[in-house]
Structures are given as C-alpha cells and as structure tokens.
C-alpha cells in the first residue's frame, strides 16, 4: 500500500510553528490526506511545549481553494457515496478540522497568501486572527457549485462578520478583495504579498512573548464567554484569574 502524499508541511521558528498547505497544483484544495495531516499538524503543535503560536498558510499562489472540483466531478474521495455515506465522510473527514481547532488552546493565525475560497475561507475563519496579502480574494462560494458549507462555514463566517453580512456573502457567493475583507472585519490586516509571512511571524512572536497560560486562558475565556450569560462569564473569569495569578509567570511579570 502506497504512502499518502504529503499535503501539509510543518516548520518551527522558536515559539512559532507554521503549517503550510502544500498542494499547489490543486490550489491547496482539500484532499483526504490534507484533512488528516492538518488535524495531526494542529495536534502536534498543540502538544509541543516549545510552540506558543501557530500560523496556517498556503504554498504557491493560493491559500486554500476549498473542495477539489475534480474529485467532485468524479464523485471520488470525500465526495463519494450515497447520502448516508457522504454524511459520515464529512463528519469523519473535513469536519475533524473545526473539531480539532476547537480543542486548540494556543493562538492560531491564518496568513492568507492568495485565494481563500469556500472551505478555504472557512478554515481562515476558524483561526483566531487573519492576515491577508493585498492580492488575496475571499469568498463563501458553495452556492455557485450547488453546495452548502459542509464544514460548518455558516457558523464560523457569521461569528467573524456578523449574521446579516455572512448571509449576504453566502447567498451571493461573491468574492471580496483584501481591502473589502478588511472593511468587513473579515481580516485583521492587509499587507503587501512579500510582507505577509514576516508580518504574521511578527504578530505571532508578539503573542508568544506573553505568559503562555495567560494567553491560552484569555483565548478560552473569549470564546466561552461568547456563549455564556454575564453571570457565567464572570464566574469563568474569576476561575481563570485564580489560576494565572498563582503562576510563576505572573510573579515574574510584575517583578515580585
């Protein structure tokens, strides 16, 4: 049995890891191997004590083209099977990505170097922060090919830009350029293409320089509080504060 092709590569620079989607001939569209390797790469970064922040980017001209149109036409790979089989393939395959990201306590940055289309945009929205090259295009284009956001994109896009705007983007399937994405708060920053990765590393190192447990629990508090009422959010904040205030990192940070 032949080994799966390498479609996700990991590199590490100090406290910052980079996961590069590496299927440029298919514009980094998902394959079964890419889903599996992305999940494993995320878990490896999460479990590596030397890593404090992770960047996701794409090889070549695209960030991530979403689903593989060739596989769609052939009804192969993740697009094979009857309705019940397809449901299971989505749950075990592409949906393993957002489920894994939900478990990641370390910050995750998307460096959007080119088109982020369909599930590619959804992956960017699953990340905590998003930087885009000025040449990038972003779009929730599922309706263009008669599909719905099967990876949970309807949930993630609405959390990033708000429900009314997310609905408009999903129903029209239109593409937005990097400047409009910035105006919509779909991305946090726009850079020149050659400055994208250096800026992403700069931002990741800025985050990584802070006490790691304070960063991780701040991230967890932000996401959890989104779904809690005020009383629950305050209780969670008090609990997390009780943890970090008794850590050596806090004592060092205040000079005691």
Residue, then its C-alpha position, 0 to 999 in steps of 0.5 A: x500500500x502506497x504512502x499518502x502524499x504529503x499535503x501539509x508541511x510543518x516548520x518551527x521558528x522558536x515559539x512559532x510553528x507554521x503549517x503550510x498547505x502544500x498542494x499547489x497544483x490543486x490550489x491547496x484544495x482539500x484532499x483526504x490526506x490534507x484533512x488528516x495531516x492538518x488535524x495531526x499538524x494542529x495536534x502536534x503543535x498543540x502538544x509541543x511545549x516549545x510552540x506558543x503560536x501557530x500560523x496556517x498558510x498556503x504554498x504557491x499562489x493560493x491559500x486554500x481553494x476549498x473542495x477539489x472540483x475534480x474529485x467532485x466531478x468524479x464523485x471520488x474521495x470525500x465526495x463519494x457515496x450515497x447520502x448516508x455515506x457522504x454524511x459520515x465522510x464529512x463528519x469523519x473527514x473535513x469536519x475533524x478540522x473545526x473539531x480539532x481547532x476547537x480543542x486548540x488552546x494556543x493562538x492560531x493565525x491564518x496568513x492568507x497568501x492568495x485565494x481563500x475560497x469556500x472551505x478555504x475561507x472557512x478554515x481562515x475563519x476558524x483561526x483566531x486572527x487573519x492576515x491577508x496579502x493585498x492580492x488575496x480574494x475571499x469568498x463563501x462560494x458553495x452556492x455557485x457549485x450547488x453546495x452548502x458549507x459542509x464544514x460548518x462555514x455558516x457558523x464560523x463566517x457569521x461569528x467573524x462578520x456578523x449574521x446579516x453580512x455572512x448571509x449576504x456573502x453566502x447567498x451571493x457567493x461573491x468574492x471580496x478583495x483584501x481591502x473589502x475583507x478588511x472593511x468587513x472585519x473579515x481580516x485583521x490586516x492587509x499587507x503587501x504579498x512579500x510582507x505577509x509571512x514576516x508580518x504574521x511571524x511578527x504578530x505571532x512572536x508578539x503573542x508568544x512573548x506573553x505568559x503562555x497560560x495567560x494567553x491560552x486562558x484569555x483565548x478560552x475565556x473569549x470564546x466561552x464567554x461568547x456563549x455564556x450569560x454575564x453571570x457565567x462569564x464572570x464566574x469563568x473569569x474569576x476561575x481563570x484569574x485564580x489560576x494565572x495569578x498563582x503562576x510563576x509567570x505572573x510573579x515574574x511579570x510584575x517583578x515580585 
